[in-house]
Amino acid sequence: MVLCLWSPAFALSQQANVNLDFDPHRNKENLTPFSAPLNSPEVHDDGTVTFRLKAPEAKEVKLAGWALLTALGRARQPVPFAKGEDGIWTLTVGPLRPDMYAYHIEVDGVQVTDPNNTYAAFTAMPPYSELVVHGEGPAYYDARHVPHGTVTRHVYHSDVTGGERELYVYSPPGYDPARTYPVLYLLGGSGELPSNWVYDGRANFIMDNLLAEGRAEPMLIAIPNNQVLHRSHPRHVELTFDLFERELRENVVPLVDATYSTRRNPHGRALSGLSMGGRHTIFVGFNSLDLFGSFGVLSAGDVDAEQSLASFLRDPAVNDKIDYLFLGQGALEAEGFLGERCVALHEALVNHGVEHEYYVGGHGGHDWATWRHLLYERFLPNLWRQP
């Protein structure tokens, strides 16, 4: 009976949402997603993708979204659909590399999610749709047939922000409270929620797969909400770093240490984040060497690093205080203005002899394709394994 579930006859896809499929947008059964009028997106085995939208009254439909347009080599140039006589708009693009891509559809200038796609992001920004371009089998960020850890959602009260907040914690397979574990505090970017590191970043599956491959040390991954005031607040840059440092010290770290068996010193704690979370890592983490001894700065930096990080860079004992400092960005973002701040930080670290690893890789830009790659390829395998 169990073997039959894995036979080709039961290889469900096209958004069946029965299994955690690596190819949810492949059309194997010629069935539309439940309650949807059309299949969209449909990923073909050659890596091309067909989008469909039923909008007979629309005058213009375009494919949009930073991540997908970047992968298509069109940057900020939306791609127009063609309208059929039946009122169905279609567009085929690609081929695309196997990966996950965020996108929107613009209908007469209005940005919407794909109404036929059940894979959509729940975030602190207006939602977007998720396209999964499959390869020949599960990718490094997919749910594979390996031991899995546990992701627990904690809800707690914060006097810092004056309300109830959430925190996700990944505990590795076979978590044993009789031993102590290092903790990685992993942060999102502007508009991200803690759950985005699970559903978009696939941090838990990446960790499961690395552990199964013997490429990483067992660890806890705590994912707090680093949105501590409205992202559009006029004083966001001025206030966010002090507020988030208080949130870490007064609520997040104490909650994790009280709930889990942790190594309660800087050598057992790491802080890492993407984009805005990377800047939190720089401006909060580098200022909190009594809490954290390892850091991962993903797609972030500061063009004025020599001035803004002067005390950190000029600390004569900084290399004795830090176990591992990783700085990374995607190949495509390194080519543009977003990469300049990361390069500036790298150069400042080099100028002051601060030991670190600088890495540019993957095929993505300033998007989840890059951040998943950085996590899997370099940061997690090297964390806690430094001499």
SVG drawing of the C-alpha trace seen along z (x, -y; Angstrom):
<svg xmlns="http://www.w3.org/2000/svg" viewBox="-15 -61 60 63">
<polyline fill="none" stroke="black" stroke-width="0.4" points="0.0,0.0 2.8,-2.5 4.7,-1.6 1.7,-2.4 1.6,-5.9 5.0,-6.6 4.1,-5.0 3.8,-7.3 0.0,-6.9 0.0,-8.8 2.6,-11.4 0.3,-14.3 1.1,-17.8 -0.3,-21.0 -1.0,-22.4 -2.7,-19.3 -1.3,-20.3 -1.4,-16.6 2.3,-16.2 5.1,-18.7 5.9,-18.3 9.1,-19.7 7.2,-20.2 3.8,-21.7 3.3,-23.6 3.9,-20.6 0.7,-19.5 0.5,-15.7 -3.2,-15.2 -4.6,-18.0 -6.7,-19.2 -7.0,-22.8 -6.4,-23.9 -9.4,-23.6 -11.8,-26.5 -9.6,-28.0 -10.8,-28.4 -7.4,-27.8 -4.0,-26.2 -1.5,-29.0 1.4,-28.9 2.1,-25.7 5.8,-24.7 6.9,-22.5 9.8,-20.0 12.0,-22.2 11.8,-25.0 9.4,-27.2 6.4,-28.5 2.9,-29.4 0.8,-31.9 -3.0,-32.2 -5.5,-34.7 -9.2,-34.9 -10.0,-38.6 -12.3,-39.3 -12.8,-43.0 -9.2,-43.8 -7.3,-46.0 -3.8,-45.1 -2.2,-42.3 1.5,-42.1 3.8,-39.8 5.7,-41.7 7.8,-41.1 11.5,-41.9 12.7,-38.3 11.1,-36.8 11.8,-39.7 15.5,-39.7 15.7,-36.0 14.3,-36.7 16.8,-39.4 14.2,-42.2 14.9,-43.9 11.9,-46.3 10.3,-45.7 7.0,-43.9 6.2,-41.3 2.9,-41.7 0.4,-38.8 -1.6,-38.2 -5.4,-38.1 -7.4,-35.3 -10.9,-35.6 -12.2,-33.6 -11.0,-36.4 -8.1,-34.4 -4.7,-36.1 -1.6,-33.9 2.1,-34.3 4.9,-31.7 8.4,-32.7 11.7,-30.9 13.3,-28.5 14.1,-29.4 16.6,-27.7 15.1,-25.4 14.3,-27.6 11.5,-29.5 10.5,-32.9 8.2,-35.6 5.9,-37.4 2.8,-39.6 0.4,-40.1 -0.6,-43.7 -4.1,-44.1 -4.8,-47.5 -2.1,-48.9 -3.3,-47.2 -0.9,-44.8 -2.5,-41.5 -1.5,-38.0 -2.1,-35.2 -5.7,-34.1 -5.1,-30.6 -2.0,-30.0 -2.4,-28.5 1.3,-29.3 1.2,-32.9 3.3,-34.6 1.9,-35.8 4.1,-38.7 4.2,-42.2 3.9,-43.6 1.0,-43.1 1.1,-39.4 2.8,-38.0 2.6,-34.6 5.3,-32.0 6.5,-30.1 8.3,-26.8 10.4,-25.7 11.2,-22.1 14.4,-20.2 14.7,-16.5 14.2,-15.9 13.9,-17.7 16.3,-20.6 18.4,-21.5 15.6,-23.6 12.8,-21.0 11.3,-18.5 13.3,-15.3 13.0,-11.9 15.3,-12.6 14.8,-13.2 13.0,-16.5 13.3,-19.0 10.5,-20.8 9.3,-24.4 7.5,-25.9 5.7,-29.2 6.0,-31.1 3.7,-34.1 4.9,-36.4 4.2,-39.9 6.7,-42.7 6.9,-45.9 9.3,-47.2 6.6,-47.3 3.6,-47.2 1.9,-44.1 1.9,-40.4 4.6,-39.2 5.7,-36.0 9.0,-34.0 9.6,-30.8 12.2,-28.3 13.6,-25.4 14.9,-22.5 16.9,-19.8 15.9,-16.2 16.5,-14.3 16.6,-17.4 17.8,-16.3 17.3,-18.7 20.1,-16.9 22.7,-18.5 23.2,-22.1 22.9,-23.6 24.2,-26.8 21.5,-29.2 21.3,-31.1 19.1,-34.1 17.9,-34.6 16.3,-37.9 14.2,-38.9 14.3,-41.9 12.0,-44.9 8.4,-43.7 9.3,-40.1 7.7,-38.2 9.4,-35.4 7.3,-32.8 9.0,-34.0 12.2,-32.3 10.2,-29.1 8.0,-29.3 10.1,-31.4 13.6,-30.8 12.9,-27.1 15.5,-27.4 14.1,-24.4 14.3,-22.1 17.8,-23.5 18.9,-22.7 17.4,-19.2 19.1,-18.4 22.5,-19.8 22.3,-17.7 21.4,-14.6 24.4,-15.3 26.7,-15.7 27.6,-19.2 26.4,-21.2 26.3,-21.1 23.0,-20.6 21.7,-23.9 18.6,-25.8 17.4,-28.5 15.4,-31.3 13.5,-33.5 12.2,-36.7 10.2,-39.4 12.6,-42.3 9.9,-44.7 9.7,-46.7 7.9,-49.8 6.1,-50.6 8.5,-50.2 7.2,-53.4 7.7,-55.4 9.6,-58.6 12.1,-57.9 12.5,-54.2 16.3,-54.3 16.8,-56.4 14.8,-54.2 14.8,-50.7 18.3,-49.6 17.9,-50.7 14.4,-49.2 15.5,-45.9 18.5,-45.6 16.1,-46.1 13.8,-43.5 16.6,-40.9 18.0,-41.6 14.7,-41.9 12.5,-39.3 13.9,-37.2 17.1,-35.8 15.7,-35.3 12.7,-33.4 14.9,-31.1 17.3,-30.5 14.4,-29.8 12.6,-27.4 15.5,-25.4 18.8,-23.9 21.2,-26.5 24.8,-27.6 24.4,-30.8 27.4,-32.8 28.6,-34.7 30.4,-31.5 27.0,-29.8 25.0,-32.6 25.0,-33.8 23.1,-36.7 22.3,-36.8 19.9,-38.5 19.0,-39.4 18.8,-42.9 17.3,-45.0 18.0,-42.0 21.6,-42.2 21.8,-45.8 20.3,-44.8 23.1,-42.2 25.7,-45.0 24.3,-47.8 22.9,-45.7 25.0,-42.6 28.4,-44.3 27.3,-46.5 26.4,-43.4 29.6,-41.3 28.6,-40.3 25.7,-38.4 26.8,-37.2 30.1,-35.8 29.2,-34.8 27.5,-36.8 26.0,-36.3 25.4,-39.5 23.3,-38.6 22.9,-41.2 23.6,-44.1 26.3,-46.5 26.9,-50.3 28.6,-52.6 29.7,-54.7 31.0,-51.7 34.3,-53.4 32.4,-56.0 29.2,-54.2 31.2,-51.2 34.3,-53.0 34.4,-51.7 33.9,-48.1 36.4,-48.3 39.1,-49.9 38.6,-47.5 42.1,-45.9 40.5,-42.8 37.7,-42.3 39.2,-39.2 39.4,-37.6 35.8,-38.3 34.3,-37.0 34.3,-33.3 32.9,-33.6 31.9,-36.6 30.3,-35.8 29.4,-38.4 27.6,-37.3 25.5,-38.5 24.1,-37.1 25.9,-37.2 23.3,-39.5 23.0,-42.0 26.8,-42.3 26.6,-43.8 24.3,-46.7 23.8,-49.4 22.5,-47.1 25.8,-45.4 27.8,-48.5 27.0,-48.6 28.1,-45.0 31.4,-45.7 32.0,-48.8 31.6,-46.7 33.9,-44.0 36.5,-46.6 36.3,-48.3 36.7,-44.9 39.8,-44.2 41.2,-47.6 41.1,-47.1 42.1,-43.4 38.8,-42.1 38.8,-38.4 35.7,-37.4 34.5,-35.3 33.3,-37.2 31.3,-35.3 29.4,-36.1 27.5,-33.3 24.3,-31.7 22.3,-32.9 19.9,-35.3 19.7,-39.0 18.3,-40.7 15.8,-37.9 15.1,-34.6 17.0,-32.6 20.2,-34.3 19.4,-34.0 18.5,-30.3 21.8,-29.7 23.9,-31.7 22.4,-29.8 23.0,-26.4 26.2,-26.8 28.3,-28.7 26.9,-30.2 25.2,-27.2 28.0,-24.7 30.7,-26.9 28.8,-28.2 30.1,-26.6 32.9,-24.8 35.5,-27.5 38.7,-26.7"/>
</svg>
